[in-house]
């Protein structure tokens, strides 16, 4: 019994190392949902098999070998045929193009505005006005192309004047006014409607995104 457990653990470790080798040298953030499924299922097979005396070593070897072979074939197929790669691995989705939001793609990928703002802040972007193009990668990461005026200063660039910017708050999220945020910043809906009308927006339902900061004012994107 004890020998079987030891053998299963050793075989399981070797199988896990093989799967990781097949998947290639990726960081955790680069793993696609299917890569995670591969390792989770393998871990489940290992966990269920180690302490179950009814599962013989031969059965365990067959399961591990079959699973590793399937992963290998799928990885080869995704490299050889693009349609299969797109189906299983996914492809980058362009959510923002030249500053314009594609709300159909936002909704298709179940991405909420607050989720987006949180992900942007982690990359040092505190306003959507900085973003020219935005891609959602297959692994769930965001890739950002900023407008040139918001890019970091490089050698040879000498700005004439630099000012601090206040953090932004989300006032309208897909046609819905965030009343609690308005209260938080000491404003009301009447103030918001006035500011929107000054920019030519009269129907809140047609606004996909609206943020505000003390230094920059309103930034609005319609559907």
C-alpha positions as CSV (number, residue, x, y, z in Angstrom):
1,X,0.0,0.0,0.0
2,X,2.7,2.5,1.0
3,X,4.8,1.6,-2.0
4,X,1.8,2.3,-4.3
5,X,1.3,5.7,-2.7
6,X,5.0,6.6,-3.2
7,X,5.0,5.4,-6.8
8,X,1.8,7.4,-7.5
9,X,3.3,10.6,-6.0
10,X,6.5,10.2,-8.0
11,X,4.6,9.5,-11.2
12,X,2.2,12.4,-10.5
13,X,5.1,14.8,-10.0
14,X,6.7,13.7,-13.2
15,X,3.4,14.1,-15.1
16,X,2.9,17.6,-13.7
17,X,6.4,18.6,-14.7
18,X,5.7,17.2,-18.2
19,X,2.5,19.2,-18.5
20,X,4.3,22.4,-17.4
21,X,7.0,21.6,-20.0
22,X,4.3,21.2,-22.7
23,X,2.6,24.4,-21.8
24,X,6.0,26.2,-22.1
25,X,7.7,28.8,-19.9
26,X,4.8,31.1,-19.0
27,X,4.1,33.3,-16.0
28,X,0.9,32.6,-14.1
29,X,-0.7,35.7,-15.6
30,X,0.0,34.5,-19.1
31,X,-1.9,31.2,-18.6
32,X,-5.2,30.9,-20.5
33,X,-8.3,29.4,-18.9
34,X,-7.6,26.2,-20.7
35,X,-4.0,26.0,-19.4
36,X,-5.4,26.3,-15.9
37,X,-8.0,23.6,-16.6
38,X,-5.2,21.3,-17.7
39,X,-3.3,21.6,-14.4
40,X,-6.5,21.5,-12.3
41,X,-7.7,18.3,-13.8
42,X,-4.3,16.7,-13.5
43,X,-4.2,17.7,-9.9
44,X,-7.6,16.2,-9.4
45,X,-6.5,12.9,-11.0
46,X,-3.5,12.8,-8.7
47,X,-5.5,13.6,-5.6
48,X,-8.2,11.1,-6.2
49,X,-5.7,8.3,-7.1
50,X,-3.1,8.5,-4.4
51,X,-5.2,7.4,-1.4
52,X,-7.8,5.3,-3.3
53,X,-6.7,1.6,-3.0
54,X,-9.1,0.6,-5.8
55,X,-7.1,2.7,-8.3
56,X,-4.2,0.6,-9.4
57,X,-0.9,2.0,-10.5
58,X,-1.6,0.8,-14.0
59,X,-5.0,2.7,-14.0
60,X,-3.3,5.8,-12.7
61,X,-0.5,5.6,-15.3
62,X,-3.2,5.2,-18.1
63,X,-5.1,8.2,-16.9
64,X,-2.0,10.4,-16.6
65,X,-0.6,9.3,-19.9
66,X,-4.0,9.8,-21.7
67,X,-4.4,13.3,-20.2
68,X,-0.8,14.3,-21.0
69,X,-1.2,13.0,-24.6
70,X,-4.5,15.0,-25.1
71,X,-2.8,18.2,-23.8
72,X,0.1,17.6,-26.2
73,X,-2.2,17.1,-29.2
74,X,-4.3,20.1,-28.4
75,X,-1.1,22.3,-28.0
76,X,0.2,21.1,-31.4
77,X,-3.2,21.7,-33.0
78,X,-3.4,25.3,-31.7
79,X,0.0,26.0,-33.1
80,X,-0.8,24.6,-36.5
81,X,-4.4,25.8,-37.1
82,X,-5.5,29.3,-36.2
83,X,-9.2,28.5,-36.0
84,X,-8.5,25.9,-33.3
85,X,-6.1,28.4,-31.5
86,X,-8.8,31.1,-31.5
87,X,-11.4,28.6,-30.3
88,X,-9.4,27.2,-27.4
89,X,-6.9,29.9,-26.5
90,X,-8.8,33.0,-27.5
91,X,-7.4,36.1,-29.1
92,X,-7.0,39.7,-28.1
93,X,-10.1,41.8,-28.1
94,X,-9.9,45.5,-28.8
95,X,-12.2,47.2,-26.3
96,X,-11.2,50.8,-27.1
97,X,-10.1,52.1,-30.5
98,X,-8.9,55.6,-30.8
99,X,-10.6,56.6,-27.6
100,X,-13.9,55.1,-28.5
101,X,-15.5,52.4,-26.4
102,X,-16.9,49.2,-28.0
103,X,-19.7,48.5,-25.6
104,X,-20.8,45.3,-27.5
105,X,-17.3,43.8,-26.7
106,X,-17.4,45.1,-23.2
107,X,-20.7,43.3,-22.5
108,X,-19.7,40.2,-24.5
109,X,-16.7,39.8,-22.2
110,X,-18.7,40.6,-19.0
111,X,-16.3,43.5,-18.2
112,X,-17.7,46.1,-15.8
113,X,-16.5,49.7,-15.8
114,X,-15.3,49.5,-12.2
115,X,-13.3,46.4,-13.0
116,X,-11.7,48.2,-15.9
117,X,-10.9,51.2,-13.8
118,X,-9.3,49.0,-11.1
119,X,-7.2,47.2,-13.7
120,X,-6.1,50.5,-15.2
121,X,-5.1,51.9,-11.8
122,X,-2.8,48.8,-11.3
123,X,-1.0,49.9,-14.4
124,X,-0.7,53.5,-13.3
125,X,-3.5,54.8,-15.4
126,X,-6.0,56.9,-13.4
127,X,-8.2,58.2,-16.1
128,X,-9.7,56.7,-19.2
129,X,-9.0,59.9,-21.1
130,X,-5.3,58.7,-21.2
131,X,-6.2,55.5,-23.2
132,X,-6.1,55.6,-27.0
133,X,-6.4,51.8,-27.6
134,X,-7.1,49.0,-25.1
135,X,-6.8,45.3,-25.7
136,X,-8.1,42.5,-23.5
137,X,-5.6,39.7,-23.8
138,X,-6.6,36.0,-23.8
139,X,-5.2,35.5,-20.3
140,X,-7.3,38.4,-19.0
141,X,-4.5,41.1,-18.9
142,X,-5.1,44.5,-20.3
143,X,-2.7,46.1,-22.9
144,X,-2.8,49.8,-23.1
145,X,-1.7,52.3,-25.8
146,X,-1.8,55.8,-24.3
147,X,-2.2,59.1,-26.1
148,X,1.3,60.6,-26.6
149,X,0.7,63.4,-24.1
150,X,0.2,60.9,-21.3
151,X,3.3,58.9,-22.0
152,X,6.1,59.0,-19.5
153,X,8.7,61.7,-20.0
154,X,11.8,60.4,-21.9
155,X,15.3,61.8,-22.2
156,X,15.2,64.8,-24.4
157,X,11.7,65.7,-23.4
158,X,11.5,69.0,-21.4
159,X,8.0,69.8,-20.3
160,X,7.3,73.5,-19.8
161,X,4.9,72.9,-16.9
162,X,3.9,69.9,-14.9
163,X,0.8,69.8,-12.7
164,X,-0.6,67.2,-10.3
165,X,-3.9,65.6,-11.3
166,X,-6.7,64.7,-8.9
167,X,-8.0,61.1,-9.0
168,X,-11.2,60.5,-11.1
169,X,-14.5,59.2,-10.0
170,X,-17.1,57.3,-12.1
171,X,-20.3,59.3,-12.4
172,X,-22.2,57.4,-15.1
173,X,-21.8,53.7,-15.8
174,X,-23.6,52.5,-18.9
175,X,-26.5,55.0,-18.7
176,X,-26.9,54.8,-14.9
177,X,-26.0,57.8,-12.7
178,X,-23.9,56.9,-9.6
179,X,-25.9,58.9,-7.1
180,X,-23.7,57.9,-4.2
181,X,-20.6,59.1,-6.0
182,X,-22.2,62.4,-6.7
183,X,-23.0,62.8,-3.0
184,X,-19.4,61.8,-2.1
185,X,-17.9,64.6,-4.2
186,X,-20.5,67.1,-3.0
187,X,-22.4,67.4,-6.3
188,X,-26.0,66.6,-7.4
189,X,-27.7,65.3,-10.5
190,X,-28.7,68.9,-11.5
191,X,-25.1,69.9,-11.6
192,X,-24.2,66.8,-13.6
193,X,-27.0,67.4,-16.2
194,X,-25.8,71.0,-16.6
195,X,-22.2,70.0,-17.2
196,X,-23.3,67.3,-19.7
197,X,-25.4,69.8,-21.6
198,X,-22.5,72.1,-21.9
199,X,-20.7,69.3,-23.8
200,X,-23.7,68.5,-25.9
201,X,-25.0,65.5,-24.1
202,X,-28.7,65.6,-23.3
203,X,-29.6,61.9,-22.8
204,X,-27.9,60.1,-20.0
205,X,-29.1,56.7,-21.3
206,X,-26.9,57.2,-24.4
207,X,-23.7,57.7,-22.2
208,X,-21.6,54.6,-21.7
209,X,-19.0,56.2,-19.5
210,X,-18.6,59.5,-17.6
211,X,-15.8,60.3,-15.2
212,X,-14.9,63.5,-13.4
213,X,-11.9,65.0,-11.6
214,X,-11.4,68.4,-10.0
215,X,-8.5,69.2,-12.3
216,X,-9.7,67.7,-15.6
217,X,-13.4,68.1,-15.3
218,X,-15.8,65.7,-17.2
219,X,-14.7,63.0,-19.6
220,X,-17.6,61.4,-21.5
221,X,-18.0,58.6,-23.9
222,X,-21.3,57.7,-25.5
223,X,-22.4,54.4,-27.0
